[in-house]
Amino acid sequence: MSTPKIVLFYQFTPLADPEAIRLWQQALCEQHGLRGRIIVSPHGINGTVGGDIRQVKRYVRATRSYPAFAAADMKWSDGTGEDFPRLSVRVRPEIVTFGVPEEVRVTAEDGVVDGGARLSPRDVHDLVAARGEDVVFFDGRNRIEAEIGRFSGAVVTDAQTTRDFVPLLDSGRFDHLKDRPVVTYCTGGVRCEVLSGLMRARGFREVYQLDGGIVRYGEEFGDDGLWEGSLYVFDSRMTVEFSEHAAIVGTCARCASPTNEVANYPDILGRELAVLCADCRQEMGTVAVERSAP
């Protein structure tokens, strides 16, 4: 009997020939019948793939056999077997599209150069215990993701895509945070590897990144820590919860009822996604569909 699994991973490391890596990854996924999305760039690799657990494990072993990817942190979750409609393996200038590839410096030893200091989930709790309300959680995801789940009291920007973050930082809107301890966070950690460095380069003096992202935090503390709500994911599941008592922090865009569900729903504002309760989704005939990662 097939046991579907999804693995999320990334590795910042210089790649001299991203196209060769793309061809290898494409062939590897096809060999094992996996679907998902993989982005390769001169800065490294970022991927989410799913399939039968035995085939995913073979894929992980093969990927880690490449020395540059040997230390890649693989984050596992349960799949449905229909999590991705297809396989997409692409080469892009950045593995996370902030739109400033020239600002990102990567080495084999350090990954992203001059990024924020890494904090484990327990380190984050220790920082909050020591510094209290002075600590700022800064959400490094798109706004729609934060609408259904976020750290308590977090700063949530108006970013619709990852490309929006640099203009937002350069606007001065968050300059009042430059002297406070800022903990950046995102789904699996990849966006904050870059975001924390971009913030440091713009004068934020004490910047941290949640190592392993919300996924690792949820694995350790579930819904019994500082996290509130559901986690948006970039596959057909759309959202996942860390426990059966996850808080509901979202509000339906159509009827304003509490919900943590997200669906494809172009509205009068032209958005492609919205928080939408089950009743409204059924009434509108709206189907939740997979969206591209940022």
C-alpha positions in Angstrom: 0.0 0.0 0.0 1.4 3.4 -1.0 2.2 5.9 1.8 2.3 9.4 0.4 4.9 11.8 1.8 6.1 15.3 1.0 9.6 16.6 1.6 10.5 20.3 1.7 14.1 21.3 1.5 16.6 23.9 0.4 20.4 24.4 0.3 22.2 27.7 -0.2 25.5 26.8 -1.9 27.3 28.1 -5.0 26.4 26.1 -8.2 28.6 26.7 -11.2 26.2 24.9 -13.6 22.6 25.2 -12.5 21.3 23.8 -15.8 23.2 20.5 -15.2 21.7 20.3 -11.7 18.2 20.9 -13.2 18.6 18.1 -15.7 19.8 15.7 -13.0 17.0 16.6 -10.6 14.4 16.3 -13.4 15.6 12.8 -14.3 15.8 11.8 -10.6 12.2 12.8 -9.9 11.0 11.2 -13.1 12.8 8.0 -12.2 11.0 7.8 -8.9 7.6 9.0 -10.1 7.7 12.2 -8.0 5.9 15.5 -8.6 6.4 18.9 -7.2 8.5 22.1 -7.7 12.2 22.5 -7.7 14.1 25.8 -8.3 17.8 25.8 -9.1 19.9 28.9 -9.3 23.6 29.9 -8.9 22.7 30.3 -5.2 21.6 26.7 -4.6 18.4 24.7 -4.7 14.9 24.9 -3.2 12.3 22.2 -3.6 9.1 20.5 -2.5 8.3 17.1 -3.9 5.9 14.3 -3.1 5.1 10.7 -3.8 5.3 7.3 -2.2 7.5 7.3 0.9 9.9 4.7 -0.5 10.5 6.7 -3.7 10.8 9.9 -1.8 13.4 8.4 0.5 15.4 7.2 -2.6 15.2 10.6 -4.0 16.5 12.2 -0.8 19.4 9.7 -0.6 20.3 10.5 -4.2 20.1 14.2 -3.7 22.2 14.1 -0.6 24.8 12.1 -2.4 25.8 15.3 -4.2 28.4 16.8 -1.8 27.0 20.4 -2.1 23.5 19.1 -0.9 24.7 16.6 1.7 23.7 18.9 4.6 20.3 19.9 3.2 17.6 19.9 5.9 14.8 17.7 4.8 11.4 18.5 6.4 8.8 15.7 6.1 5.0 15.8 6.1 2.1 13.5 5.3 0.8 13.9 1.8 -2.4 12.8 0.1 -1.0 11.3 -3.1 -2.5 14.1 -5.2 -0.5 17.0 -3.7 1.0 18.3 -7.0 -0.5 18.2 -10.5 2.9 18.0 -12.2 6.6 18.1 -11.9 8.3 21.5 -12.5 12.1 21.8 -12.3 13.4 25.3 -13.3 16.5 27.4 -13.3 16.1 31.0 -12.0 18.4 33.8 -10.9 17.3 33.3 -7.3 15.9 30.3 -5.4 13.7 32.8 -3.6 12.6 35.7 -5.9 13.2 38.9 -4.0 14.3 40.5 -7.2 17.8 41.4 -6.1 20.1 38.5 -7.0 23.1 40.8 -7.1 22.7 41.4 -3.3 22.8 37.8 -2.3 26.2 36.4 -1.6 26.6 32.7 -1.0 29.5 30.5 0.1 29.8 26.7 0.5 30.8 27.2 4.1 28.3 29.7 5.3 25.4 29.6 2.9 24.0 33.2 2.7 26.7 35.6 3.8 25.7 38.2 6.5 22.3 36.7 7.2 20.6 37.0 10.6 21.8 34.9 13.5 20.0 31.5 13.5 17.7 30.7 16.5 16.3 27.3 17.2 12.6 27.2 18.4 13.9 27.0 22.0 16.3 29.9 21.4 13.4 32.0 20.3 11.6 31.3 23.6 14.7 32.1 25.5 15.1 35.4 23.6 11.5 36.3 24.4 11.9 35.4 28.0 15.0 37.6 28.3 13.8 40.6 26.2 10.1 40.4 26.5 7.9 42.7 24.4 11.0 44.4 22.9 11.3 41.3 20.6 9.6 41.8 17.2 8.5 38.8 15.1 8.7 39.8 11.4 6.6 37.7 9.0 8.7 37.0 5.8 5.7 35.5 3.9 3.1 37.0 1.7 0.1 38.6 3.5 -2.4 35.9 2.5 -0.2 33.3 4.3 -0.2 35.3 7.5 -3.9 35.8 7.5 -4.5 32.3 8.6 -1.5 31.8 10.9 1.3 33.9 12.5 3.3 34.3 15.6 1.6 36.3 18.3 1.9 40.0 17.8 4.0 39.6 14.6 4.5 42.4 12.1 2.7 41.4 8.9 3.5 43.4 5.8 1.3 44.1 2.8 3.5 42.0 0.6 1.6 40.2 -2.1 4.7 38.5 -3.5 8.2 38.1 -2.3 9.4 40.8 -4.7 7.4 43.3 -2.6 9.7 43.0 0.4 12.7 45.1 -0.8 10.6 48.1 -1.8 8.8 47.8 1.5 12.0 47.8 3.4 13.4 50.7 1.3 10.3 52.7 1.9 11.3 53.4 5.5 8.0 52.0 6.8 9.8 49.7 9.3 12.7 51.9 10.2 11.3 52.2 13.7 12.3 48.6 14.3 16.0 49.0 13.4 17.2 49.1 17.0 15.0 46.3 18.3 15.6 42.5 18.2 13.8 41.3 15.1 13.1 37.6 14.5 12.3 36.9 10.9 10.3 33.7 10.1 8.8 32.0 7.1 7.4 28.5 6.2 10.6 26.4 6.1 13.3 29.0 6.6 14.5 29.7 3.0 12.9 33.1 2.6 14.4 34.4 5.9 17.9 33.2 5.0 17.8 36.0 2.4 15.3 38.5 4.1 17.4 38.7 7.3 20.5 39.5 5.3 18.6 42.2 3.3 17.4 43.7 6.5 20.9 43.8 8.0 22.2 45.5 4.9 19.6 48.2 5.4 20.6 49.0 8.9 18.5 46.7 11.1 21.0 46.1 13.8 19.9 42.9 15.6 18.3 40.5 13.2 17.6 36.8 13.8 16.1 34.0 11.7 14.0 31.1 12.9 16.1 28.2 11.9 13.9 25.6 10.0 11.0 28.1 9.9 7.5 27.6 11.2 7.7 23.9 10.2 10.5 23.2 12.7 8.8 25.3 15.4 5.5 23.5 14.9 7.3 20.1 15.2 8.7 21.1 18.6 5.9 23.3 20.2 2.8 22.6 18.1 0.1 25.0 19.2 1.3 25.3 22.7 3.8 28.0 22.2 3.9 31.4 20.4 2.4 30.3 17.1 -1.3 30.9 16.4 -3.4 29.4 13.6 -2.7 27.2 10.6 0.2 27.0 8.2 -0.3 27.8 4.6 1.5 25.3 2.3 2.2 25.4 -1.5 0.4 22.2 -2.5 -3.1 21.0 -2.9 -3.5 20.7 0.9 -3.4 24.5 1.1 -3.2 24.5 4.9 -1.9 22.2 7.7 -2.4 22.3 11.5 0.1 21.3 14.1 -2.6 19.9 16.5 -6.3 19.4 16.9 -6.6 22.5 18.9 -5.1 25.0 16.4 -6.5 28.5 16.9 -8.7 29.9 14.1 -7.3 33.4 13.4 -8.5 33.9 9.8 -11.7 35.6 8.7 -13.7 34.7 5.6 -13.3 37.4 2.9 -17.0 36.9 1.9 -19.0 36.5 5.1 -16.5 37.4 7.8 -16.9 34.1 9.7 -13.9 32.6 11.4 -12.0 30.2 9.2 -8.4 29.1 8.5 -9.2 27.9 5.0 -7.7 29.4 1.8 -9.1 29.0 -1.7 -8.6 30.3 -5.2 -11.1 33.2 -5.3 -10.5 36.2 -7.6 -12.5 39.0 -6.1 -13.1 42.6 -6.9 -9.6 43.5 -5.7 -8.1 41.1 -8.2 -6.6 38.8 -5.7 -5.9 35.2 -6.7 -6.3 33.8 -3.2 -8.5 34.6 -0.3 -9.4 33.2 3.1 -12.8 31.6 2.4 -14.9 29.5 4.6 -16.2 26.1 3.5 -19.8 27.3 3.2 -18.9 30.3 0.9 -16.5 28.1 -1.1 -19.3 25.6 -1.7 -21.8 28.4 -2.6 -19.3 30.0 -5.0 -18.3 26.7 -6.5 -14.7 27.6 -5.7 -12.1 24.9 -5.6 -8.9 25.2 -3.7 -6.0 24.8 -6.1 -2.3 24.6 -5.9 -0.4 27.9 -6.1 3.2 28.5 -7.1 5.7 29.0 -4.3 7.1 32.5 -3.9 
